Amino acid sequence: IYLIIFNILYKVFIMSVKERLKKFIQTQKMTVIEYERSINDSNGYVNSIHKSIGIDKLNDVIEKYPNLNIEWLLTGKGEMIKSSFVEINLFKIALFL
């Protein structure tokens, strides 16, 4: 039980914006370099993030990845993927069953 509590606390309070962004990139099945190119940024941008993302880059991310929950990215609160996108994808999957 202590491990579960630790994992929850780590995800919410300790995990940085950079770590959450890398986690999102992994779920999109892309590399960090591919992600950086997708938002027209230079190689090494993700690894150079220290505290947060600038508003200009945040706008690029929002435009390119509208399914990403920005509140989760910045604070760790909520789910990584916006619930409306999850529901739509589940609906699409159900259509093919």
DSSP file with accessible surface (Angstrom, degrees, kcal/mol):
  #  RESIDUE AA STRUCTURE BP1 BP2  ACC     N-H-->O    O-->H-N    N-H-->O    O-->H-N    TCO  KAPPA ALPHA  PHI   PSI    X-CA   Y-CA   Z-CA
    1    1 A I     >        0   0  147      0, 0.0     4,-2.2     0, 0.0     5,-0.2   0.000 360.0 360.0 360.0 -34.7    0.0    0.0    0.0
    2    2 A Y  H  >  +     0   0  195      1,-0.2     4,-2.6     2,-0.2     5,-0.2   0.877 360.0  53.6 -63.9 -35.7    2.9    2.4    0.7
    3    3 A L  H  > S+     0   0  122      2,-0.2     4,-2.6     1,-0.2    -1,-0.2   0.905 107.9  50.0 -66.1 -39.2    4.1    1.9   -2.9
    4    4 A I  H  > S+     0   0  108      2,-0.2     4,-2.2     1,-0.2    -2,-0.2   0.940 112.2  46.9 -63.7 -46.4    0.7    2.8   -4.3
    5    5 A I  H  X S+     0   0   85     -4,-2.2     4,-2.6     1,-0.2     5,-0.2   0.925 111.9  51.4 -62.2 -42.9    0.6    6.0   -2.2
    6    6 A F  H  X S+     0   0  116     -4,-2.6     4,-2.8     1,-0.2    -2,-0.2   0.927 109.1  50.3 -60.0 -45.5    4.2    6.9   -3.2
    7    7 A N  H  X S+     0   0   70     -4,-2.6     4,-2.3     2,-0.2    -1,-0.2   0.902 111.4  48.4 -61.7 -40.4    3.3    6.4   -6.9
    8    8 A I  H  X S+     0   0  100     -4,-2.2     4,-2.0     2,-0.2     5,-0.2   0.946 113.6  46.2 -64.8 -47.7    0.3    8.7   -6.6
    9    9 A L  H  X>S+     0   0   84     -4,-2.6     4,-2.9     1,-0.2     5,-0.8   0.904 112.2  51.7 -62.6 -39.6    2.2   11.4   -4.7
   10   10 A Y  I  X>S+     0   0   79     -4,-2.8     5,-2.9    -5,-0.2     4,-1.2   0.941 110.2  48.2 -62.5 -46.8    5.1   11.2   -7.2
   11   11 A K  I  <5S+     0   0  106     -4,-2.3    -1,-0.2    -5,-0.2    -2,-0.2   0.880 120.8  35.9 -62.6 -39.3    2.8   11.5  -10.2
   12   12 A V  I  <5S+     0   0   48     -4,-2.0    -2,-0.2    -5,-0.2    -1,-0.2   0.921 132.6  18.1 -83.3 -44.0    0.9   14.5   -8.8
   13   13 A F  I  <5S+     0   0  154     -4,-2.9    -3,-0.2    -5,-0.2    -2,-0.1   0.766 129.0  33.1-105.1 -28.7    3.6   16.5   -6.9
   14   14 A I  I  <<S+     0   0  102     -4,-1.2    -3,-0.2    -5,-0.8    -4,-0.1   0.803  86.0  98.3-104.6 -33.1    7.0   15.4   -8.0
   15   15 A M      < -     0   0   22     -5,-2.9     2,-0.1    -6,-0.2    -4,-0.0  -0.328  68.7-138.3 -61.8 128.1    6.7   14.6  -11.7
   16   16 A S     >  -     0   0   39      1,-0.1     4,-2.7    -2,-0.1     5,-0.2  -0.333  21.6-106.1 -85.3 168.6    7.8   17.6  -13.7
   17   17 A V  H  > S+     0   0    7     34,-0.4     4,-2.9     1,-0.2     5,-0.2   0.915 123.0  53.8 -57.2 -43.2    6.3   19.1  -16.8
   18   18 A K  H  > S+     0   0   54      1,-0.2     4,-2.5     2,-0.2    -1,-0.2   0.930 109.3  47.0 -60.3 -44.5    9.2   17.6  -18.8
   19   19 A E  H  > S+     0   0   71      2,-0.2     4,-2.1     1,-0.2    -1,-0.2   0.905 113.2  48.4 -65.3 -40.3    8.5   14.1  -17.4
   20   20 A R  H  X S+     0   0   10     -4,-2.7     4,-2.4     2,-0.2    -2,-0.2   0.913 111.1  50.9 -66.4 -39.7    4.8   14.4  -18.1
   21   21 A L  H  X S+     0   0    0     -4,-2.9     4,-2.7     1,-0.2    -2,-0.2   0.932 110.0  49.6 -63.0 -43.1    5.5   15.6  -21.6
   22   22 A K  H  X S+     0   0   72     -4,-2.5     4,-2.3     1,-0.2    -1,-0.2   0.888 109.4  52.4 -63.1 -37.4    7.8   12.7  -22.2
   23   23 A K  H  X S+     0   0   70     -4,-2.1     4,-2.0     2,-0.2    -1,-0.2   0.921 110.1  48.3 -63.9 -43.5    5.1   10.3  -20.9
   24   24 A F  H  X S+     0   0    0     -4,-2.4     4,-1.4     2,-0.2    -2,-0.2   0.926 109.2  53.2 -60.9 -45.3    2.6   11.8  -23.4
   25   25 A I  H  <>S+     0   0    3     -4,-2.7     5,-1.6     1,-0.2     3,-0.5   0.921 108.1  51.1 -57.5 -42.8    5.1   11.5  -26.2
   26   26 A Q  H ><5S+     0   0  140     -4,-2.3     3,-1.8     1,-0.2    -1,-0.2   0.903 106.7  53.1 -61.3 -42.3    5.5    7.8  -25.3
   27   27 A T  H 3<5S+     0   0   64     -4,-2.0    -1,-0.2     1,-0.3    -2,-0.2   0.764 104.8  55.9 -67.5 -22.0    1.8    7.2  -25.4
   28   28 A Q  T 3<5S-     0   0   67     -4,-1.4    -1,-0.3    -3,-0.5    -2,-0.2   0.393 113.0-123.6 -86.3   2.1    1.7    8.8  -28.9
   29   29 A K  T < 5S+     0   0  188     -3,-1.8     2,-0.3     1,-0.2    -3,-0.2   0.909  70.8 118.2  55.6  46.8    4.2    6.1  -29.9
   30   30 A M      < -     0   0   41     -5,-1.6    -1,-0.2     3,-0.0     2,-0.2  -0.907  63.9-110.8-133.2 164.8    6.7    8.7  -31.1
   31   31 A T     >  -     0   0   75     -2,-0.3     4,-2.4    -3,-0.1     5,-0.2  -0.508  32.2-110.0 -88.9 165.6   10.2    9.7  -30.2
   32   32 A V  H  > S+     0   0   39      1,-0.2     4,-2.9     2,-0.2     5,-0.2   0.907 121.0  52.8 -60.7 -40.5   11.1   13.0  -28.5
   33   33 A I  H  > S+     0   0   75      1,-0.2     4,-2.4     2,-0.2    -1,-0.2   0.920 108.3  49.5 -63.6 -42.8   12.8   14.1  -31.8
   34   34 A E  H  > S+     0   0   93      2,-0.2     4,-2.0     1,-0.2    -1,-0.2   0.912 111.9  49.5 -61.9 -41.1    9.6   13.3  -33.8
   35   35 A Y  H  X S+     0   0    0     -4,-2.4     4,-1.3     2,-0.2    -2,-0.2   0.941 109.3  51.1 -61.9 -47.6    7.6   15.3  -31.2
   36   36 A E  H  <>S+     0   0    2     -4,-2.9     5,-3.2     1,-0.2     3,-0.5   0.909 111.7  47.7 -59.3 -41.0    9.9   18.3  -31.4
   37   37 A R  H ><5S+     0   0  160     -4,-2.4     3,-1.7     3,-0.2    -1,-0.2   0.871 104.7  60.8 -65.4 -37.2    9.7   18.3  -35.2
   38   38 A S  H 3<5S+     0   0   28     -4,-2.0    -1,-0.2     1,-0.3    -2,-0.2   0.771 111.0  39.3 -65.0 -26.1    5.9   18.0  -35.0
   39   39 A I  T 3<5S-     0   0    5     -4,-1.3    -1,-0.3    -3,-0.5    -2,-0.2   0.144 118.6-111.0-107.3  18.7    5.7   21.3  -33.1
   40   40 A N  T < 5S+     0   0  145     -3,-1.7     2,-0.3     1,-0.2    -3,-0.2   0.899  71.1 139.2  55.9  47.3    8.5   22.9  -35.3
   41   41 A D      < -     0   0   28     -5,-3.2    -1,-0.2    -6,-0.1    -2,-0.1  -0.783  54.2 -96.6-118.2 165.3   11.0   23.0  -32.5
   42   42 A S    >   -     0   0   79     -2,-0.3     3,-1.8     1,-0.1     4,-0.3  -0.373  46.2 -89.7 -78.7 155.9   14.7   22.3  -32.3
   43   43 A N  T 3  S+     0   0   99      1,-0.2    -1,-0.1     2,-0.1   -10,-0.1  -0.401 114.9  30.3 -60.5 136.0   16.2   19.0  -31.3
   44   44 A G  T 3> S+     0   0   36     -2,-0.1     4,-1.1    -3,-0.1    -1,-0.2   0.341  81.2 118.3  96.3  -5.9   16.8   19.1  -27.5
   45   45 A Y  H X> S+     0   0   34     -3,-1.8     3,-0.8     1,-0.2     4,-0.5   0.940  74.9  49.1 -59.5 -49.2   13.9   21.4  -26.7
   46   46 A V  H >4 S+     0   0    0      1,-0.3     3,-1.4    -4,-0.3    -1,-0.2   0.926 111.7  48.5 -59.5 -44.9   12.1   18.8  -24.5
   47   47 A N  H 34 S+     0   0   85      1,-0.3    -1,-0.3   -29,-0.0    -2,-0.2   0.701 105.6  60.0 -70.4 -16.1   15.2   18.0  -22.5
   48   48 A S  H << S+     0   0   61     -4,-1.1     2,-0.3    -3,-0.8    -1,-0.3   0.545  76.6 112.5 -87.7  -6.0   15.9   21.7  -22.0
   49   49 A I    <<  +     0   0    7     -3,-1.4     4,-0.1    -4,-0.5   -31,-0.1  -0.505  36.0 168.2 -68.2 127.3   12.6   22.2  -20.2
   50   50 A H  S    S-     0   0  161      2,-0.4   -32,-0.2    -2,-0.3    -1,-0.2   0.828  70.4  -8.7-106.5 -55.2   13.3   23.0  -16.5
   51   51 A K  S    S-     0   0  185      1,-0.4   -34,-0.4   -35,-0.1     2,-0.3   0.778 119.3 -23.5-113.2 -48.5   10.2   24.3  -14.9
   52   52 A S        -     0   0   66    -35,-0.1     2,-0.4   -36,-0.1    -1,-0.4  -0.883  64.4 -88.2-154.3-175.7    7.5   24.9  -17.4
   53   53 A I        -     0   0   13     -2,-0.3    -4,-0.0    -4,-0.1    21,-0.0  -0.880  42.2-113.1-108.6 138.3    6.7   25.5  -21.1
   54   54 A G     >  -     0   0   35     -2,-0.4     4,-2.6     1,-0.1     5,-0.2  -0.250  28.7-111.8 -65.4 156.2    6.5   29.0  -22.6
   55   55 A I  H  > S+     0   0  120      1,-0.2     4,-2.3     2,-0.2     5,-0.2   0.856 116.0  55.4 -61.3 -35.9    3.1   30.3  -23.8
   56   56 A D  H  > S+     0   0   97      2,-0.2     4,-1.5     1,-0.2    -1,-0.2   0.933 112.2  42.3 -64.8 -42.3    4.2   30.2  -27.4
   57   57 A K  H  > S+     0   0   36      2,-0.2     4,-2.4     1,-0.2    -2,-0.2   0.875 110.6  57.1 -70.7 -35.7    5.2   26.6  -27.2
   58   58 A L  H  X S+     0   0   19     -4,-2.6     4,-2.6     1,-0.2    -2,-0.2   0.918 105.3  51.4 -61.6 -40.3    2.1   25.7  -25.2
   59   59 A N  H  X S+     0   0   78     -4,-2.3     4,-2.3     1,-0.2    -1,-0.2   0.897 108.7  51.3 -63.1 -39.8    0.0   27.2  -28.1
   60   60 A D  H  X S+     0   0   55     -4,-1.5     4,-2.3     2,-0.2     5,-0.2   0.914 111.0  48.3 -62.2 -42.4    1.9   25.0  -30.6
   61   61 A V  H  X S+     0   0    1     -4,-2.4     4,-3.1     2,-0.2    -2,-0.2   0.926 110.6  50.6 -64.5 -44.7    1.2   21.9  -28.4
   62   62 A I  H  < S+     0   0   68     -4,-2.6    -2,-0.2     1,-0.2    -1,-0.2   0.910 112.8  46.7 -61.2 -42.2   -2.5   22.8  -28.1
   63   63 A E  H  < S+     0   0  157     -4,-2.3    -1,-0.2    -5,-0.2    -2,-0.2   0.918 120.1  37.5 -66.3 -43.4   -2.9   23.2  -31.8
   64   64 A K  H  < S+     0   0  115     -4,-2.3    -2,-0.2     1,-0.2    -1,-0.2   0.835 128.7  30.7 -80.2 -33.2   -1.0   20.0  -32.7
   65   65 A Y    ><  +     0   0   20     -4,-3.1     3,-1.7    -5,-0.2    -1,-0.2  -0.611  62.0 163.6-128.3  71.9   -2.3   17.8  -29.9
   66   66 A P  T 3  S+     0   0   62      0, 0.0    -1,-0.1     0, 0.0     4,-0.1   0.707  74.6  64.5 -66.4 -16.4   -5.8   18.9  -28.9
   67   67 A N  T 3  S+     0   0   28     -3,-0.1    15,-2.9    14,-0.1     2,-0.3   0.659  79.3 100.7 -80.3 -13.5   -6.4   15.7  -27.1
   68   68 A L  B <  S-A   81   0A   1     -3,-1.7     2,-0.9    13,-0.2    13,-0.2  -0.561  76.7-130.0 -75.5 128.3   -3.7   16.5  -24.5
   69   69 A N     >  -     0   0   31     11,-3.1     4,-2.1    -2,-0.3     3,-0.2  -0.690  17.0-162.4 -78.8 107.3   -5.1   17.8  -21.2
   70   70 A I  H  > S+     0   0   32     -2,-0.9     4,-2.7     1,-0.2     5,-0.3   0.850  87.9  58.9 -64.5 -34.3   -3.1   20.9  -20.7
   71   71 A E  H  >>S+     0   0  108      1,-0.2     4,-2.7     2,-0.2     5,-0.7   0.933 107.7  47.2 -60.1 -41.7   -4.0   21.0  -17.0
   72   72 A W  H  >5S+     0   0   21      7,-0.3     4,-1.8     4,-0.2    -2,-0.2   0.931 111.5  51.3 -63.3 -45.2   -2.5   17.6  -16.6
   73   73 A L  H  <5S+     0   0    0     -4,-2.1    -2,-0.2     1,-0.2    -1,-0.2   0.923 119.1  34.9 -59.2 -44.4    0.6   18.6  -18.5
   74   74 A L  H  <5S+     0   0   59     -4,-2.7    -1,-0.2    -5,-0.1    -2,-0.2   0.828 138.2  12.7 -82.7 -32.9    1.2   21.7  -16.3
   75   75 A T  H  <5S-     0   0   61     -4,-2.7    -3,-0.2    -5,-0.3    -2,-0.2   0.604  89.2-120.5-120.4 -20.0    0.0   20.5  -12.9
   76   76 A G     << +     0   0    7     -4,-1.8     2,-0.3    -5,-0.7    -4,-0.2   0.437  69.1 132.9  87.6  -0.1   -0.3   16.7  -13.0
   77   77 A K        +     0   0  124     -6,-0.7    -1,-0.3   -65,-0.1    -2,-0.2  -0.649  57.2   2.8 -88.3 142.6   -4.0   17.0  -12.1
   78   78 A G  S    S-     0   0   53     -2,-0.3     2,-0.2    -3,-0.1     4,-0.1  -0.378 103.7 -37.1  85.1-165.5   -6.6   15.1  -14.1
   79   79 A E        -     0   0  148      2,-0.1    -7,-0.3     1,-0.1   -10,-0.1  -0.637  46.1-125.1 -96.7 155.4   -6.1   12.6  -16.9
   80   80 A M  S    S+     0   0   26     -2,-0.2   -11,-3.1    -8,-0.1     2,-0.4   0.918  98.0  48.7 -63.9 -44.5   -3.5   12.9  -19.6
   81   81 A I  B    S-A   68   0A  36    -13,-0.2   -13,-0.2    -9,-0.1    -2,-0.1  -0.825  98.1-107.0-102.6 135.1   -6.0   12.6  -22.4
   82   82 A K    >>  -     0   0   79    -15,-2.9     4,-1.6    -2,-0.4     3,-0.8  -0.318  27.8-126.4 -59.0 138.6   -9.1   14.8  -22.4
   83   83 A S  H 3> S+     0   0   83      1,-0.3     4,-2.8     2,-0.2     5,-0.2   0.834 105.9  60.8 -61.9 -33.5  -12.1   12.6  -21.6
   84   84 A S  H 3> S+     0   0   57      1,-0.2     4,-2.2     2,-0.2    -1,-0.3   0.898 105.9  48.3 -63.5 -34.9  -14.1   13.7  -24.7
   85   85 A F  H <> S+     0   0   66     -3,-0.8     4,-2.4     2,-0.2    -1,-0.2   0.891 110.8  50.5 -71.2 -37.3  -11.3   12.2  -26.9
   86   86 A V  H  X S+     0   0   61     -4,-1.6     4,-2.6     2,-0.2     5,-0.2   0.944 111.4  48.3 -63.4 -45.8  -11.3    9.0  -24.9
   87   87 A E  H  X S+     0   0  125     -4,-2.8     4,-2.3     1,-0.2    -2,-0.2   0.918 111.8  49.3 -62.7 -42.0  -15.1    8.7  -25.3
   88   88 A I  H  X S+     0   0   85     -4,-2.2     4,-2.4    -5,-0.2    -1,-0.2   0.938 112.5  47.6 -63.5 -45.2  -14.9    9.3  -29.1
   89   89 A N  H  X S+     0   0   77     -4,-2.4     4,-2.3     1,-0.2    -2,-0.2   0.897 111.3  50.3 -65.2 -39.2  -12.2    6.8  -29.5
   90   90 A L  H  X S+     0   0  106     -4,-2.6     4,-2.5     2,-0.2    -1,-0.2   0.898 109.9  51.7 -63.9 -38.8  -14.1    4.2  -27.5
   91   91 A F  H  X S+     0   0  132     -4,-2.3     4,-1.7    -5,-0.2    -2,-0.2   0.927 109.4  49.6 -62.7 -44.3  -17.1    4.9  -29.6
   92   92 A K  H  X S+     0   0  110     -4,-2.4     4,-0.8     1,-0.2    -2,-0.2   0.911 111.6  48.8 -61.6 -41.9  -15.1    4.3  -32.8
   93   93 A I  H >< S+     0   0   97     -4,-2.3     3,-1.0     1,-0.2     4,-0.5   0.925 108.0  54.5 -63.8 -42.7  -13.7    1.0  -31.4
   94   94 A A  H >< S+     0   0   57     -4,-2.5     3,-1.0     1,-0.3    -1,-0.2   0.842 100.6  60.8 -61.7 -33.0  -17.2   -0.1  -30.4
   95   95 A L  H 3< S+     0   0  113     -4,-1.7    -1,-0.3     1,-0.2    -2,-0.2   0.816 105.2  48.1 -64.1 -28.7  -18.4    0.5  -34.0
   96   96 A F  T <<        0   0  178     -3,-1.0    -1,-0.2    -4,-0.8    -2,-0.2   0.476 360.0 360.0 -92.3  -2.3  -15.9   -2.1  -35.2
   97   97 A L    <         0   0  177     -3,-1.0    -3,-0.0    -4,-0.5    -4,-0.0  -0.410 360.0 360.0 -81.9 360.0  -16.8   -4.8  -32.7
